[in-house]
Amino acid sequence: MKPLKLLACLVTLQLTSGLTLQAADPQEFRQWTDTNGRAITARLVEAPNTDSVKIEREDGRVFTVALKTFSAADQAFVNTWRAEQADIAAGRPVLKDPDASTWTLLNAGGSQPASTYSNTRLDEILEVINQRFVVKAVKTASGQPLALRTEPADLAARVQISGDMPRMSLQGFVQTVARTNDLAVKIDRSGMLVLVDKPQTSSADSKQVASFFGVPMNTP
């Protein structure tokens, strides 16, 4: 069966048994957007597996929806929440999104700011950037600033975003970005954690291209 689109969940998805499942860390209501741009206000209830989520509408009804139904920003939100729950279960400290943060979108040279966003969530910024670029991202070790770099499809320019770190472990964040963008993860000779294009399996002498971005594993 093909995954149902977000709009379909409003009318055709079967209701759960009438009970509203509660996540360990109850989420606020937020706007979810499907891959066709349709939106719904709901909150995350549970992520039972890597392929689906349970969301609760404002009227109290709970639906199970295929994760790939949602936008890249919504998928990143769910993966962040899932990684946070794993950190909680393992007794690791959890980093919270800052209440207020400023993100600056830089030009290709990285010196002059092109746009600045204040009091804006990271996932909203990624969604704006993703309208024009394929988002590639990396973040520094715990407690350090976040740095993201995007790579346009034509590889002709680079755009950077800098700002406060969102909540997610370095490993979880990098793995999520690698999976979403079909990239590979490696550590180069300098000890830099980088994401690279996957080698072409059809060619015996294929090599990984230069990294899109990297971050030192031991950032001071």
C-alpha positions as CSV (number, residue, x, y, z in Angstrom):
1,M,0.0,0.0,0.0
2,K,1.3,3.4,-0.9
3,P,1.9,5.8,2.1
4,L,-1.1,8.0,2.6
5,K,-0.6,11.7,2.0
6,L,-1.1,14.1,4.9
7,L,-4.4,15.4,3.6
8,A,-5.8,11.9,3.5
9,C,-5.1,11.5,7.2
10,L,-7.8,14.1,7.9
11,V,-10.5,12.0,6.5
12,T,-9.4,8.4,5.8
13,L,-6.8,7.3,8.4
14,Q,-8.2,4.9,10.9
15,L,-8.5,6.4,14.4
16,T,-6.5,4.7,17.2
17,S,-8.5,3.0,19.9
18,G,-9.7,6.4,21.2
19,L,-6.9,6.9,23.6
20,T,-4.5,9.8,23.2
21,L,-1.0,8.3,23.6
22,Q,1.4,10.5,25.6
23,A,5.0,10.9,24.6
24,A,7.6,10.9,27.4
25,D,8.3,14.6,26.5
26,P,4.9,16.0,25.5
27,Q,5.2,18.2,22.4
28,E,3.4,21.4,21.7
29,F,1.0,21.8,18.8
30,R,2.9,22.8,15.6
31,Q,2.2,23.0,11.9
32,W,3.1,19.9,9.9
33,T,3.5,20.1,6.1
34,D,3.3,17.3,3.6
35,T,5.5,16.9,0.6
36,N,2.8,18.6,-1.5
37,G,2.6,21.7,0.7
38,R,-0.6,20.9,2.6
39,A,-0.6,21.7,6.3
40,I,-2.1,20.5,9.5
41,T,-1.8,21.6,13.1
42,A,-1.0,18.7,15.4
43,R,1.5,17.5,18.0
44,L,3.9,14.6,18.0
45,V,2.6,11.7,20.2
46,E,4.9,8.8,19.4
47,A,7.4,7.6,16.9
48,P,6.9,3.9,17.1
49,N,9.5,3.1,14.4
50,T,11.7,4.8,11.8
51,D,9.0,4.9,9.2
52,S,5.9,6.3,10.9
53,V,4.7,8.8,13.6
54,K,1.6,9.2,15.6
55,I,0.3,12.7,15.7
56,E,-2.7,14.3,17.6
57,R,-4.9,16.9,16.1
58,E,-6.3,19.8,18.1
59,D,-9.6,17.9,18.2
60,G,-7.9,15.1,20.2
61,R,-7.9,12.5,17.4
62,V,-4.7,10.5,16.9
63,F,-3.4,9.3,13.5
64,T,-0.5,7.2,12.4
65,V,1.2,8.7,9.4
66,A,4.1,7.6,7.2
67,L,7.1,9.8,8.1
68,K,8.1,10.3,4.5
69,T,4.7,11.9,3.9
70,F,6.0,15.0,5.7
71,S,8.5,17.7,4.6
72,A,12.2,17.4,5.2
73,A,11.9,19.9,8.1
74,D,9.2,17.8,9.8
75,Q,11.2,14.6,9.3
76,A,14.2,16.3,10.9
77,F,12.0,17.4,13.8
78,V,10.9,13.8,14.4
79,N,14.4,12.4,14.1
80,T,15.6,15.1,16.6
81,W,12.9,14.1,19.0
82,R,13.7,10.4,18.6
83,A,17.4,11.0,19.3
84,E,16.5,13.1,22.3
85,Q,14.4,10.3,23.7
86,A,17.3,7.9,23.2
87,D,19.6,10.3,25.1
88,I,17.1,10.5,28.0
89,A,16.8,6.7,28.1
90,A,20.5,6.4,28.2
91,G,20.9,9.0,30.9
92,R,22.8,11.4,28.6
93,P,22.3,15.2,28.8
94,V,19.8,16.6,26.4
95,L,20.4,19.9,24.6
96,K,17.3,22.1,24.2
97,D,16.6,24.5,21.4
98,P,17.3,28.1,22.5
99,D,14.2,30.2,23.2
100,A,15.7,33.0,21.1
101,S,18.3,32.7,18.4
102,T,19.5,34.6,15.4
103,W,20.5,32.8,12.2
104,T,22.5,34.6,9.5
105,L,22.4,33.3,5.9
106,L,25.7,34.2,4.3
107,N,26.5,34.7,0.6
108,A,28.7,32.3,-1.4
109,G,31.8,34.0,-0.1
110,G,30.7,33.6,3.5
111,S,31.6,37.1,4.5
112,Q,28.5,39.3,3.8
113,P,25.2,38.4,5.4
114,A,22.4,38.0,2.9
115,S,19.5,37.4,5.3
116,T,19.1,37.3,9.1
117,Y,16.3,35.5,10.9
118,S,15.6,36.2,14.6
119,N,13.7,34.1,17.1
120,T,13.3,31.4,14.4
121,R,13.6,27.7,14.9
122,L,16.3,25.8,13.1
123,D,13.8,23.6,11.2
124,E,12.0,26.6,9.8
125,I,15.3,28.0,8.5
126,L,16.1,24.7,6.9
127,E,12.8,24.7,5.2
128,V,13.4,28.2,3.8
129,I,16.8,27.2,2.5
130,N,15.6,23.9,1.1
131,Q,13.3,25.8,-1.3
132,R,16.4,26.7,-3.3
133,F,19.2,24.4,-2.1
134,V,19.7,20.8,-1.1
135,V,20.4,21.1,2.6
136,K,23.7,19.6,3.9
137,A,24.4,20.2,7.6
138,V,26.9,19.6,10.3
139,K,27.2,20.6,13.9
140,T,30.0,20.9,16.3
141,A,30.7,18.9,19.5
142,S,28.4,19.4,22.5
143,G,28.1,23.0,23.7
144,Q,29.7,24.5,20.6
145,P,28.0,26.7,17.9
146,L,26.2,25.1,15.1
147,A,27.4,25.6,11.5
148,L,25.5,24.4,8.4
149,R,26.5,24.6,4.8
150,T,24.2,24.0,1.8
151,E,25.3,22.9,-1.7
152,P,23.2,24.0,-4.7
153,A,22.5,21.3,-7.3
154,D,24.9,23.0,-9.8
155,L,27.7,23.0,-7.2
156,A,28.4,26.6,-8.3
157,A,28.0,28.3,-4.9
158,R,27.9,27.6,-1.2
159,V,25.6,29.1,1.4
160,Q,26.3,29.0,5.1
161,I,24.1,29.4,8.2
162,S,25.5,30.0,11.7
163,G,23.6,30.0,14.9
164,D,23.0,28.2,18.2
165,M,23.0,24.4,18.4
166,P,19.7,22.6,18.2
167,R,19.0,19.7,20.4
168,M,20.6,16.5,19.1
169,S,23.7,14.6,19.7
170,L,26.5,15.1,17.1
171,Q,26.3,11.5,16.0
172,G,22.5,11.6,15.7
173,F,22.5,14.8,13.7
174,V,25.2,13.8,11.2
175,Q,23.6,10.3,10.7
176,T,20.2,11.9,10.1
177,V,21.6,14.3,7.5
178,A,23.6,11.6,5.8
179,R,20.5,9.3,5.6
180,T,18.2,12.1,4.4
181,N,20.7,13.2,1.7
182,D,21.9,9.8,0.7
183,L,25.5,10.6,1.8
184,A,28.3,8.6,3.5
185,V,30.1,9.5,6.7
186,K,33.8,9.2,7.2
187,I,36.7,10.7,9.3
188,D,39.5,12.2,7.2
189,R,43.2,12.1,8.0
190,S,43.0,15.3,10.1
191,G,40.3,13.8,12.3
192,M,37.5,15.8,10.7
193,L,34.1,14.1,10.6
194,V,32.8,14.7,7.1
195,L,29.8,13.8,4.9
196,V,30.7,12.8,1.3
197,D,28.9,11.5,-1.7
198,K,28.5,7.7,-1.8
199,P,30.9,6.0,-4.2
200,Q,29.3,4.7,-7.4
201,T,29.0,0.9,-6.8
202,S,28.9,0.3,-10.6
203,S,32.4,1.5,-11.1
204,A,35.3,-0.5,-9.6
205,D,37.6,2.6,-9.5
206,S,35.0,5.1,-8.3
207,K,36.0,7.4,-5.4
208,Q,34.2,9.6,-2.9
209,V,34.1,13.2,-4.0
210,A,35.4,16.1,-1.8
211,S,33.4,16.5,1.4
212,F,30.5,18.9,1.5
213,F,31.4,20.0,5.0
214,G,33.2,18.8,8.1
215,V,33.7,19.4,11.8
216,P,36.6,18.5,14.1
217,M,35.7,15.6,16.4
218,N,37.3,17.3,19.4
219,T,36.2,20.9,19.1
220,P,37.6,22.9,22.1
